[in-house]
Amino acid sequence: MTKDANAGYETVLLTPELGPGHVTEVRVNGETLALVNVSQTYYALDAFCPVDGTNLARSGQLDGERLVCPGDHSAFELATGRDGQHGKRLRRWPLRVEGNEIRVAPPGPA
């Protein structure tokens, strides 16, 4: 029996709705995520800063390949979710772009 490669993936947004250099808030499986577009590369991460609880999807700022918390200045690498300053990280969520649909699945084990 083959496993469905799309199992668990949920369409959260269409690519035209998230321009390059933008961050938006989406909900997947009851979780709030920050969805980010950097030069047509998309990332899905936990929305809330683990240091001070700021909603990064609403008030975080992009600095190149990092999402910066305005409250405590944590700078989370989009590719890994890690912040070198406080040693914290945001969970990254598996993401696919199919046609113009941005699809996200729950993260694997931490």
C-alpha positions as CSV (number, residue, x, y, z in Angstrom):
1,M,0.0,0.0,0.0
2,T,1.4,3.4,-0.9
3,K,1.0,6.4,1.3
4,D,-0.7,9.5,-0.2
5,A,2.0,12.1,-0.6
6,N,-0.6,14.8,0.0
7,A,-2.0,13.3,3.2
8,G,-2.2,15.9,5.9
9,Y,-1.4,18.9,3.7
10,E,-4.0,21.7,3.8
11,T,-4.2,24.6,1.4
12,V,-3.8,27.8,3.4
13,L,-3.3,30.5,0.8
14,L,-2.8,31.2,-2.9
15,T,0.6,32.4,-4.0
16,P,-0.8,35.7,-5.4
17,E,-2.1,36.5,-1.9
18,L,1.4,36.6,-0.4
19,G,3.9,38.8,-2.3
20,P,7.7,38.6,-1.9
21,G,8.9,40.1,1.3
22,H,5.6,39.6,3.1
23,V,4.5,37.7,6.2
24,T,0.9,36.7,7.0
25,E,-1.0,34.7,9.6
26,V,-2.6,31.4,8.7
27,R,-4.3,28.6,10.7
28,V,-3.5,24.9,10.2
29,N,-4.9,22.1,12.4
30,G,-5.8,24.6,15.1
31,E,-2.3,26.2,15.2
32,T,-1.4,29.8,14.3
33,L,1.5,30.0,11.8
34,A,3.6,32.7,10.2
35,L,3.7,32.2,6.4
36,V,6.6,33.9,4.8
37,N,7.6,34.6,1.2
38,V,11.2,35.5,0.5
39,S,11.9,35.8,-3.2
40,Q,9.3,33.2,-4.1
41,T,10.6,30.7,-1.4
42,Y,7.9,30.1,1.1
43,Y,8.3,29.2,4.8
44,A,5.7,28.2,7.5
45,L,6.8,28.6,11.1
46,D,5.1,28.8,14.5
47,A,3.7,32.4,14.7
48,F,4.5,33.1,18.4
49,C,8.0,34.1,19.6
50,P,9.0,31.5,22.2
51,V,10.9,34.3,24.2
52,D,8.2,36.9,24.7
53,G,5.0,35.6,23.0
54,T,4.8,38.2,20.2
55,N,2.8,37.2,17.2
56,L,5.4,37.3,14.5
57,A,2.9,36.8,11.7
58,R,1.3,40.2,12.7
59,S,4.3,42.2,13.9
60,G,7.5,40.4,13.0
61,Q,9.9,42.0,10.5
62,L,11.8,40.3,7.7
63,D,15.5,40.9,7.6
64,G,16.8,39.0,4.6
65,E,16.3,35.3,5.5
66,R,15.4,36.0,9.2
67,L,12.1,36.9,10.9
68,V,12.8,39.4,13.7
69,C,10.7,39.8,16.8
70,P,10.1,43.5,17.5
71,G,9.8,42.9,21.3
72,D,13.0,41.1,22.2
73,H,14.9,41.3,18.8
74,S,15.2,37.5,18.4
75,A,16.1,36.8,14.8
76,F,14.8,33.4,13.6
77,E,16.5,31.9,10.6
78,L,13.7,30.9,8.2
79,A,15.5,27.9,6.9
80,T,16.0,26.4,10.4
81,G,13.7,28.3,12.8
82,R,16.6,28.9,15.1
83,D,17.5,32.1,16.9
84,G,21.2,32.4,17.9
85,Q,20.7,35.1,20.5
86,H,18.4,33.3,22.9
87,G,19.0,29.7,21.8
88,K,15.2,29.3,21.0
89,R,13.6,28.1,17.9
90,L,10.3,28.2,16.0
91,R,8.9,24.9,14.7
92,R,9.0,24.7,10.9
93,W,6.1,23.2,9.1
94,P,6.3,21.1,5.9
95,L,5.1,23.2,3.0
96,R,4.5,22.6,-0.7
97,V,3.5,24.9,-3.5
98,E,1.2,23.1,-6.0
99,G,0.1,25.2,-8.9
100,N,-0.7,28.4,-7.1
101,E,-1.8,26.7,-3.8
102,I,0.4,27.0,-0.7
103,R,-0.1,23.8,1.2
104,V,1.1,23.1,4.8
105,A,1.2,19.9,6.9
106,P,1.8,19.4,10.6
107,P,5.4,19.3,11.6
108,G,7.2,16.1,12.4
109,P,8.6,15.3,15.8
110,A,10.6,18.1,17.4
